[in-house]
Amino acid sequence: MKNGFTWQKEYLVASDFDQTLSFNDSGIVLSELLGRAGFKEKVAGMARTHLVQQGGELAYLLLHDPEYRCVRREHLVETGKRIRLKGNIELLTRILSDGIDGHRFSFHVISAAPEEVIQSALEGIVPPENIYGTRFNFHPGTGEIQSIARVAAGYGKVAVLDELQNRLQVSPDQIIYMGDGSSDVHVMLHVNRRDGFTIAVSENRFIVPIARRTVLSDSALAVLIPILDSLLKWDSTKIRELIATYGITLQNWDKIRTDWLTFHEESRCPVVETPTLVN
């Protein structure tokens, strides 16, 4: 209740970070900062061997790879400052925080990216206490990474989301999760199974068939559209009017369903005519 007003519903909105709220992968930006090449190749190698859970590759490199053992907290903070964010993140969080049509939305970030990177990138936009990334233990003397306290990747995201749900006392069907890649599969399945709402912000072939809706845009504000359209049942005119009140025009909105089809043409054996024997 706020100033005597009772909210109709309270939604928990959780978002991935890398390439969901940003254009860059934290590992690539950190590697560029350090002058290290081959980050993508190392991640691809770990993916082929299933050495670590998808999304946790950077955490593994920071703890075990000699080329990344030099990383200290200040490197992670500087990396966050260099991350290129999608547009209108601050406006998105403000609209959700203010509430929409009598509904309140609590916005949180759950990502496998290092917590210091996300907090630095979203400073002044998302409160640090609403950010759940990979958390490291640093040596008090040398500042080097000693161990990993938590990795919010794969099933780790599910655990964080369940903790938030219990803390906020939100019903499972009032959870919204948005993500972009394979590391979001587990949490999206978890949310969908309990009648929550999932949004994919990329055409990743693993999550698009799972997500309830898919939106593609350079603006973080785009995720608001399926929330208004599918959950609150607003029509397009009302949605456009809301966006316009913030001085923004929703210029193009194409609802498209994409099907991935693969055809395999079977090789046919040539027909061989069997001669007829005549007595």
N, C-alpha and C positions, 0 to 999 in steps of 0.2 A: 504494500500500500504506500502510495506517495501523495502527500498532501490530501489525504482522504480518498484518493482514487485507487480503485482495485483493478489490477490488470486482468484481462480475460484469460490470457495464457502467457507462460514464460517459456521461451525457447532457448536452448543451448546451441549456439552456433560455433562450430569448430572448423578451423581451416589449416591445411598444410601451408608451408611457406615457400620452399624452393619451387619456382615456376608456377606457383598458384597465386601468391601475392607478389612475386618477383619474376623478372625475365631471366635471371641468372641462377646457376647452381652454385651454392656456397663453396663447394669443393673446387670448382674451376676458378672462382675469384680469389680464393685463398692461395691456390697454386700459382696464379699469376703474380700475386703479391710476393710470394717467396721465390719466384723465378724458377719454379719446378715445372717440367714438361711431362706429358704422359699420364695425366690424371685420368682421362677418359679410358685409356687403355688398361690402366690398373683396375678401374671399376668394372670394366667389361670382363677382365680376367677373373675377378672374384665372382661375378655373376655366373660365368660359365661353370665354375667349380662349386658354386653354392657355399662358398667359404663363410660368408656372413649374410645376415638377413638383409633383404633389399632395403636400401635407404640408410643402412648402417655402415656403408663402405668408408665414408670419410672418418667416422669415429675410429674404425679399425686402423686406418692408415696413420691417424694422429697418435695412436697408442703403440703401433708396432713397426711402422715403416721408418727406416733411418732418415729418409729424406724429409720427413715431417716431424721428427722428434724435436726439432728446434722451436716448434710452435709454442708460444706462450699466450696468456690471456689477451695481451695487448694486440697480438696479431689477429685474433678472432674479432676483437672490437673494431679494428681498422678494416677488416674484411666486410663487416656489416655496413660500414660507412660507404663502401664502394659498390654495394649491391644496388642494382637498378630495379626500383620498385614499379609495379603496375600503377596506373593512374587512379586517383580518387579513393585510395584506401582510407584516408582520413575521413572523407565524406561518408563512405560506407559505414565505418564504425560509428560515426556521429548519428547517422540515421537510425542504425540499429539500437544505439544507446538511448536515443530519445523515445523509441517505441513507435510502432506503426499500428494505427487502427485499433488501439487498445491492447496491443500485444507487445510484450517486452522481449528483447533479444540480448543475451549475454554472449559477447564475442571473445573467443579464445583461439590461440594458435598452438597447434600440436605438430611438431616437425622433428625429423631426425637431424636437422642442422644443429650445430652447436648453439646452446642457449645464448651465449655472449654475442654471436653473430646476429641472431634474430632480434635480440633486445637493442643492439646498436642500430640495426637497420630500421626498426620500427619505433625508435625513441620519440616520445612525444605523440605517438599515434595509438599504440596499444600499451597499456600498463605492464610493467615487467612481471607482475604477479599473474597475468593472464597469458603468459608465454611459457610453453613447455617444450623444451628442446633437449638435445643430448647434453647431459650434465657431467662435467669432468671433476675429478679431484686433483688439485694442483699441489705440487710440493711447496711448502711454505718458504723454503730457502732458495731453491733454484727456479721456481716458477714453472717447471716442466710438468707435463701431464703425467700423473702417477697411475690413475685408474679411471674407469668409467662408472659413474654412480647410476646413470640411467640412459638408455637409448630409446627415444620415442620413434621407433620404426616398427613396421609390421604389427605383431601382437602387442608391442610396447605402446602403440597408439591406442589400441583397444583398452589397455589397462588405464591409461591416463584419462580417456574419455569416460570410463566407468567411474573413476574417482571423482571427476567433475560432476557427473550426473548425481552421484550420491551426496555430494556436498551441496549442490544447488537444489536437490530434491525435485528434479525435473523428470517427467514421465518419458519413457523411451521413445514414444511416438512424437515427442516434441524436441528431438535432437536433429540438427542439420549438420552434415559434414560435407566439406568440399575439398577436392584434391585433384592431382594431375597425373599420377603415375602408378606404376606397379606396386610401390610400397604402400599405396592406399587401399589395395584390394581387400585385405583382412578387415580393416575398420569399416569399409563401405558395406561389406557383406554383413558385418555385425550390426550396423545401424539399420540396414534394410530388413534383416531378419526380425527386428523388433519394431517394424513399422515406422522407422525414422525416415528422413529425407536426405538423399545424397545427390551431390552435384559434381560432375566432371568438368574441368576447365581446359581439357586438352582432348585430342583425338586418340589418345593411347588406347590401343585395341584391347587391353585387359580390363580397363575400368569403364569404358563407354557402354558395353553391354550390361554392366552392373548398376551404374548410376541411374537414378530416377530421371535426371535431366542432364543435358550437356550444354554448356554455353562457351562460346569462343569469343574473346574480346581482349583488347589491350588494357581495358579498364576493369579494375576490381569491382566496380559498381555493377557489372553485368550479373553477378551472382544474386543480386537483389531481385532480378526479373523473375526467375523461376520460383523464388520464395513468394512473391506477390501473386504470381499467376497460378501456381499449383497449390500452394498452402492456404493463402488468404482468399483465393478465388476472385481476384481483381480482374477486370477486363483491361484491354490494352489502352483504352482512352484514360482510365483512371491511373494506370501505371505511368503513362507519359506525362500526365498532369503533375503527379508527385515529383517526378524527376525534374520537370520544368521549374518547380518552385525553388530548386537549388541552382537555377541558372544554367541548366544543362539540357540539351535537346537530345532525345533518343532518336537518332537519325535513321539507322537501319536496324531492322529486327526481322530476320528471316528464320522462321521455324522450319528446320530441316531435319529429317531423320536420315541417318547414314547407315547403310547396310554394307558390310564387308563380305564379298562373295569370292570363293575360289572354286574354279572348275577344273576337273581333271578328266582329260579325254582318255578313255580306256583304249589300249591298243587291241585291235581286233585281228584275230588270226584270219588269214585269207581262206576263203571258202574253197575247199578242194572237192571237186566232183568225183564221186566214186563210180568207176565204170560198172555197167551192168553186164553180168555174165549171161550169155545166151547159150543154152544147150543146143 
